[in-house]
Each structure stands twice: as structure tokens, then as C-alpha cells.
């Protein structure tokens, strides 16, 4: 079975929980997090634009409405 590569857009409270859920999902891999603010988390690849990530299948929007 192919694993789904997921990126999370936004890294606030909801985005951080989404990352944790993806890490524990048996059929998903975290492609990275897209965040315009400076985030320093060595456990998560953070980029400024989704084009900087490879092979993203799904994006979860975790930004304020």
C-alpha cells in the first residue's frame, strides 16, 4: 500500500496537533509544514511554500479563518 504524503499548512495549535496525528497514522508520511512565520522545530521540516516540498499528495489547511 502506498503511503500518503501529507503537508500541513499552518503550525499553530491545530497544525501542531495535525502533525502529531500524521506521525502516528500508519498510512501517512509527513512531507512537511508550510508556515510563513519563522518556526524553529528540528523535528519537523518547515518551508515557506508548498513547492519546496517533494511529492505532496494532500495538504491540510490549519490556518486561522
C-alpha positions as CSV (number, residue, x, y, z in Angstrom):
1,X,0.0,0.0,0.0
2,X,1.3,3.4,-1.0
3,X,1.7,5.8,2.0
4,X,0.0,9.2,1.6
5,X,2.4,12.2,1.8
6,X,0.8,15.0,3.7
7,X,1.8,18.6,4.3
8,X,0.3,20.8,6.9
9,X,-0.3,24.5,6.1
10,X,0.0,26.5,9.3
11,X,1.8,25.5,12.5
12,X,-0.3,26.9,15.3
13,X,-2.2,24.8,17.9
14,X,-4.2,23.0,15.2
15,X,-1.3,22.5,12.8
16,X,0.9,21.0,15.6
17,X,-1.8,18.5,16.5
18,X,-2.3,17.6,12.9
19,X,1.4,16.9,12.6
20,X,1.3,14.6,15.6
21,X,-1.7,12.7,14.2
22,X,0.1,12.3,10.8
23,X,3.2,10.9,12.6
24,X,1.0,8.2,14.3
25,X,-1.1,7.3,11.2
26,X,0.1,4.0,9.7
27,X,-0.7,5.0,6.2
28,X,0.7,8.6,6.2
29,X,4.1,10.3,6.0
30,X,4.7,14.0,6.9
31,X,6.0,15.8,3.8
32,X,6.5,18.9,5.9
33,X,4.9,22.1,7.2
34,X,4.2,25.3,5.3
35,X,4.5,28.3,7.5
36,X,5.2,32.0,6.7
37,X,6.3,32.8,10.2
38,X,9.7,31.7,11.4
39,X,9.4,28.4,13.2
40,X,12.4,26.6,14.6
41,X,11.4,23.0,15.2
42,X,14.1,20.5,14.4
43,X,11.6,17.6,14.4
44,X,9.5,19.0,11.5
45,X,10.6,20.2,8.1
46,X,9.3,23.8,7.8
47,X,9.2,25.6,4.5
48,X,7.7,28.9,3.3
49,X,5.9,27.4,0.2
50,X,4.5,24.0,-0.7
51,X,6.6,23.9,-3.9
52,X,9.6,23.5,-1.6
53,X,8.3,20.0,-0.6
54,X,8.6,16.9,-2.7
55,X,5.7,14.6,-3.7
56,X,2.9,16.1,-1.6
57,X,-0.4,14.1,-2.1
58,X,-2.6,16.0,0.4
59,X,-2.5,19.4,2.2
60,X,-4.2,20.0,5.5
61,X,-5.1,23.7,6.0
62,X,-4.6,24.6,9.6
63,X,-4.7,28.4,9.3
64,X,-7.0,30.9,11.1
65,X,-10.2,31.6,9.3
